[in-house]
Amino acid sequence: MQETTYQRPILKELCERIAEPRHHIQVLWGPRQVGKTTLVEQLLSKINILSHYVSADQPVLNDVHWLEQQWQRARLLLKQAVSEQGVLLILDEIQKIEQWSAIVKQYWDEDSFHKRNIKVLLLGSSAWLVQQGLTESLAGRFEILSVTHWSYPEMQAAFGFSVEQYAYFGGYPGAAAFIQDEKRWRNYIVDSLIETTISRDILLMARVDKPALLRKLFEFSCHYASQIFSLQKIMGQLQDRGNMATLSHYLQLLDTAGMIRGLEKFSGKVISQKSSSPKLQVQNMALMSAIIQRPFAEVSAAPEVWGRYIESAVGAHLINMAKSINATVYYWREGQQEVDFVVVWGGQILAIEVKSGLKKNLGGFKAFTAQYPVAKTVLVGGSGIPLVDFLMHPLTVWFEV
């Protein structure tokens, strides 16, 4: 597969925001290698504005003095600006600079007071660390654009992926060129994505007293994706003496890095949801496939195994789509009855069951709607909506039909 100049739909909104008068700091965050830097390159090719781009993701240690120097360069550049658009300062991997938010607040407020037209775009790959800085110092001064993993329509348009390829190889654009050589593809995912995210975005940026436990938790979650485990049972499986609070914290770190999410059980009581056993869910199918290491042809030919891949692909799709509309994804189980996914959006409830060639009891729908009669239901696969159609449409569509 050849390199692509495909432009993601989010580019249009980013261009519109930067073209507006200077009101807020724009924050663009998302997991590694989902195309944030490419979006910036495409942005600069579309708008007429002087810019200064710099990344803190460098071998040398960058501190607040380095950040101050970048801002001074933007101010010098502003003196050369002839356009009313001003200057755009782009700071990539901002979360890697300690106390970055205090410095950004200081300089942003100074520029606002002196009416300097310096617009600021912050990029980050750790939503948790960026959010910390925003809430600590920059309240009322920022807007966020979340960059998610690539969807099936995007991978199909850019690289010609089939729905089966997407369910196995996932949505990393940088890895698309390697899928015909699965060993090379797997090495790329493990070395350039998984290891880099864990070692540089998690272990170096957050307190992790047991890095081996975090790595084991990630691998365990890939092997047991779409399954429900209590934290105590996970701890026992990992054979570690850490406590459940530590395990819950590590699962949160993997979530904010765009790798693994522990879905909570849907309940009318918030306390019940928070104390529920998580349903493990990868956020990009490439992570699961690379860790399990079973070839695409072998996995897709085994109905029982492939069914779990399909369910995981639907779950990953829901998590990424939910971010764009501020929806929340859960699972539901009462006794022997279960619904694979429950999405809550603006007070509306959508129950989603995935069936992919396996004989599966769909009694969960009946039990769920009896308890929550306002809920809508969607069956994916079998006699319901074909997987390709479900993945092709925005999540909002299923709340409307």
C-alpha positions in Angstrom: 0.0 0.0 0.0 1.3 3.4 -1.0 1.6 6.5 1.2 -1.5 8.6 1.2 -2.3 12.3 1.3 -5.7 11.5 2.8 -7.2 14.3 4.9 -9.1 13.4 8.0 -12.5 15.1 8.6 -11.2 16.7 11.7 -8.9 18.9 9.6 -11.8 21.1 8.5 -12.8 21.9 12.1 -9.1 22.6 13.0 -8.7 25.0 10.1 -11.9 26.8 11.0 -10.8 27.3 14.7 -7.3 28.6 13.8 -8.8 31.0 11.2 -11.1 32.5 13.9 -10.0 35.6 15.8 -7.8 34.8 18.8 -10.1 33.7 21.6 -8.8 30.4 23.1 -5.8 28.2 23.2 -6.5 25.2 20.9 -5.5 21.8 22.3 -5.2 18.8 20.0 -4.7 15.5 21.8 -4.8 11.8 20.9 -2.7 8.6 21.1 0.6 8.2 19.3 0.7 7.9 15.6 -2.9 8.8 14.8 -1.7 11.7 12.7 -1.6 14.8 14.9 1.6 16.1 13.3 0.3 15.3 9.8 -2.8 17.3 10.7 -0.7 20.3 11.6 1.3 20.0 8.3 -2.0 19.9 6.3 -3.3 22.8 8.4 -0.3 25.0 7.5 -0.7 24.2 3.9 -4.3 25.4 3.9 -4.2 28.6 5.9 -2.2 31.8 5.4 -0.4 32.4 8.7 3.1 32.7 9.9 3.9 29.8 12.3 6.5 28.4 14.6 6.4 24.7 15.2 8.5 22.9 17.8 8.3 19.5 19.6 9.3 18.7 23.2 9.6 15.0 22.2 13.3 15.2 21.8 16.3 13.3 23.4 17.5 16.5 25.1 15.7 17.6 28.3 13.4 20.4 27.6 12.3 22.6 30.5 10.4 25.8 31.2 13.3 27.9 29.9 13.1 26.1 26.6 9.4 26.8 26.5 10.0 30.5 27.2 12.4 30.7 24.3 9.9 29.2 21.9 7.4 31.9 22.9 9.9 34.6 22.5 10.6 33.3 19.0 6.9 33.6 18.2 6.8 37.2 19.5 9.8 38.0 17.2 8.0 36.4 14.3 4.9 38.5 15.0 6.9 41.6 14.2 7.3 40.3 10.7 3.6 39.5 10.2 1.8 41.5 7.6 -1.4 39.6 7.8 -4.1 40.2 10.3 -4.0 36.5 11.0 -1.0 37.0 13.3 1.3 34.2 14.3 0.5 30.5 15.2 2.7 29.0 17.8 2.5 25.2 17.8 3.9 23.2 20.7 4.0 19.5 20.3 4.1 16.9 23.1 3.6 19.8 25.5 3.0 17.4 28.5 6.7 16.5 28.6 7.6 19.9 30.0 7.2 20.2 33.7 5.0 23.1 34.9 4.2 23.8 31.2 0.7 25.1 32.0 1.9 27.8 34.3 4.3 29.2 31.7 1.6 29.0 28.9 -0.8 30.8 31.2 1.7 33.6 32.0 2.6 34.2 28.3 -0.9 33.8 27.0 -2.2 36.4 29.5 0.7 38.8 28.7 -0.1 38.6 25.0 -3.8 39.1 25.7 -3.1 42.2 27.8 -0.8 43.7 25.2 -3.1 42.6 22.3 -0.4 40.5 20.6 -2.1 38.3 18.0 -0.3 35.0 18.8 -2.5 32.0 18.5 -1.5 28.9 20.3 -2.0 25.2 19.3 -0.9 22.6 21.9 -0.5 18.9 20.9 -0.2 16.1 23.4 -0.3 12.3 23.4 -1.3 11.9 27.1 -4.8 13.2 27.7 -4.4 12.6 31.4 -1.3 14.8 31.8 -2.5 17.5 29.4 -5.9 17.6 31.2 -4.0 18.0 34.5 -2.2 21.1 33.2 -5.3 22.6 31.6 -7.4 22.3 34.8 -4.6 23.5 37.1 -3.8 26.7 35.3 -5.7 27.3 32.1 -9.4 27.2 33.0 -11.4 29.3 30.7 -8.6 29.7 28.2 -8.7 26.6 26.0 -10.8 24.4 23.7 -10.1 20.7 23.0 -10.1 18.7 19.8 -9.7 14.9 20.3 -7.9 13.0 17.6 -9.0 9.3 17.8 -7.7 6.2 16.2 -8.6 5.9 12.5 -12.0 4.6 11.8 -12.9 1.9 9.2 -14.2 4.5 6.6 -10.9 6.4 7.0 -8.7 3.3 6.6 -10.8 2.1 3.7 -10.6 5.5 1.9 -6.9 6.0 2.5 -5.5 2.5 2.2 -8.3 0.3 0.7 -8.8 -1.8 3.8 -11.5 -4.4 3.7 -13.7 -4.6 6.8 -12.0 -7.9 7.7 -8.5 -6.3 7.5 -9.7 -3.5 9.7 -11.0 -5.9 12.3 -7.6 -7.5 12.5 -5.0 -4.9 11.5 -6.8 -1.9 13.1 -6.4 1.8 12.5 -2.8 2.9 12.5 -2.0 4.7 9.2 1.8 4.3 9.6 1.4 0.5 9.8 -0.9 0.1 6.7 2.0 -0.3 4.3 3.3 -3.4 6.1 0.2 -5.6 6.3 1.3 -7.9 3.5 4.3 -8.8 5.6 2.7 -9.7 8.9 6.0 -10.2 10.7 7.2 -6.8 9.7 3.8 -5.3 10.6 3.8 -6.9 14.0 7.3 -5.7 14.8 6.4 -2.2 13.8 3.3 -2.2 16.1 5.2 -3.7 19.0 8.4 -1.6 18.7 7.2 1.7 17.3 3.8 1.9 19.0 3.3 -0.3 22.0 6.8 -0.1 23.5 7.2 3.6 22.7 3.8 4.5 24.2 4.5 2.5 27.4 8.1 3.6 27.9 7.9 7.2 26.8 4.3 8.2 27.3 3.5 6.3 30.5 6.5 5.2 32.4 8.4 8.5 32.0 5.4 10.7 32.5 3.5 9.2 35.4 4.4 7.4 38.7 4.5 3.7 38.0 6.1 1.8 40.9 5.6 -1.6 39.2 6.4 -1.2 35.4 6.4 -5.0 34.9 2.9 -5.2 36.3 1.7 -2.5 34.0 3.2 -4.3 31.0 1.7 -7.6 32.1 -1.7 -5.9 32.5 -1.5 -4.6 29.0 -0.7 -8.0 27.5 -3.3 -9.7 29.6 -5.9 -7.2 28.4 -5.0 -8.0 24.8 -5.3 -11.7 25.3 -8.6 -11.4 27.2 -10.2 -8.6 25.3 -14.0 -8.5 25.3 -14.0 -10.5 28.6 -15.2 -9.4 32.0 -12.8 -9.8 34.9 -12.8 -8.5 38.5 -9.6 -6.7 39.4 -9.0 -9.3 42.1 -9.1 -12.1 39.5 -6.9 -10.1 37.1 -4.4 -9.7 40.0 -4.5 -13.5 40.6 -3.9 -14.2 36.9 -1.0 -11.9 36.8 0.5 -13.5 39.9 1.5 -10.2 41.5 1.2 -8.9 45.0 0.2 -5.4 44.1 -3.1 -4.1 45.3 -6.3 -3.4 43.3 -5.9 0.3 43.6 -2.6 0.1 41.8 -4.1 -2.1 39.1 -7.0 0.3 38.6 -4.6 3.2 38.3 -2.5 1.3 35.7 -5.7 0.5 33.7 -6.5 4.2 33.8 -3.0 5.1 32.5 -3.4 2.6 29.6 -6.8 4.1 28.8 -5.5 7.7 28.6 -2.7 6.5 26.4 -5.3 5.2 23.9 -4.5 1.5 24.5 -6.8 -0.4 26.8 -10.1 0.6 28.5 -11.9 -1.3 31.3 -15.5 -0.7 30.5 -17.8 -0.3 33.5 -21.0 -2.2 34.0 -24.1 -0.1 33.1 -26.4 0.5 36.0 -28.8 3.1 37.2 -26.5 3.6 40.2 -23.2 5.4 39.7 -21.7 3.6 42.7 -22.5 0.3 41.2 -20.8 1.3 37.9 -17.6 2.4 39.6 -17.3 -0.8 41.7 -18.1 -3.2 38.8 -15.7 -5.7 37.3 -14.3 -4.2 34.1 -14.8 -5.6 30.6 -11.4 -5.3 29.0 -11.4 -3.6 25.6 -8.6 -2.6 23.2 -8.9 0.8 21.6 -7.2 -0.3 18.4 -7.3 -3.8 17.0 -3.7 -3.7 16.0 -2.7 -3.9 19.6 -4.6 -7.1 20.2 -3.5 -8.8 17.0 0.2 -7.9 17.5 0.3 -9.2 21.0 -1.7 -12.5 20.3 0.5 -13.1 17.2 -1.9 -15.5 15.4 -1.8 -14.9 11.6 -4.7 -13.1 10.0 -5.7 -16.1 7.8 -5.7 -18.4 10.8 -7.8 -16.1 13.0 -10.4 -15.2 10.3 -10.9 -18.9 9.5 -11.7 -19.9 13.1 -15.4 -18.8 13.8 -15.1 -18.8 17.6 -11.8 -16.8 17.6 -12.9 -14.5 14.9 -16.1 -13.7 16.8 -14.1 -12.3 19.6 -12.1 -10.2 17.2 -15.3 -8.8 15.6 -16.8 -8.0 19.1 -13.5 -6.2 20.0 -13.5 -4.3 16.8 -17.0 -3.0 17.5 -16.0 -2.1 21.0 -12.9 -0.2 19.7 -15.1 1.6 17.2 -17.6 2.6 19.9 -15.0 4.0 22.2 -13.4 6.1 19.5 -16.7 7.4 18.1 -18.1 8.1 21.6 -15.2 10.5 22.3 -16.4 12.8 19.4 -19.9 13.2 20.8 -19.2 13.0 24.6 -21.0 9.6 25.0 -20.0 6.9 27.4 -19.6 3.1 26.6 -20.5 0.4 29.1 -21.4 -3.3 29.1 -24.4 -4.9 30.9 -24.8 -8.2 32.7 -27.5 -9.5 35.1 -27.2 -13.1 36.1 -26.8 -15.1 32.8 -28.1 -12.3 30.6 -25.6 -9.9 29.0 -25.5 -7.1 26.4 -22.1 -6.6 24.8 -22.2 -2.7 24.8 -24.4 0.0 26.2 -23.9 3.6 25.0 -25.3 6.5 26.9 -25.5 9.9 25.0 -27.5 12.9 26.2 -29.8 10.8 28.3 -30.5 8.3 25.5 -29.6 4.6 25.9 -28.4 2.4 23.1 -27.8 -1.4 23.6 -25.6 -3.1 21.1 -25.2 -6.9 20.7 -22.6 -8.4 18.3 -23.2 -11.7 16.5 -20.6 -13.0 14.1 -21.5 -16.5 12.9 -21.7 -18.0 16.4 -24.8 -19.4 18.0 -25.4 -16.8 20.6 -28.3 -16.3 23.0 -29.9 -12.9 22.3 -32.0 -13.0 25.5 -29.9 -10.1 26.9 -31.8 -7.6 24.7 -35.1 -8.7 26.1 -33.9 -8.6 29.7 -32.2 -5.2 29.2 -35.2 -3.5 27.5 -37.5 -4.9 30.2 -35.4 -3.1 32.8 -34.7 0.0 30.6 -37.7 0.3 28.2 -36.6 3.6 26.7 -33.4 1.9 25.3 -32.9 1.4 21.6 -31.3 -1.8 20.4 -28.9 -2.7 17.5 -27.8 -6.2 16.5 -24.6 -6.2 14.6 -24.0 -9.2 12.3 -26.3 -12.3 11.9 -29.8 -11.1 10.9 -29.0 -7.6 12.0 -26.9 -4.7 10.6 -23.9 -6.0 8.7 -20.6 -5.2 10.3 -19.4 -3.1 7.4 -22.5 -1.0 7.5 -22.3 -0.5 11.3 -18.7 0.6 11.1 -19.4 2.9 8.1 -21.9 5.1 9.9 -21.4 7.6 12.7 -22.6 6.5 16.2 -25.3 9.1 16.2 -27.1 7.3 13.4 -28.1 4.4 15.6 -29.7 6.7 18.1 -31.9 8.1 15.3 -33.1 5.0 13.5 
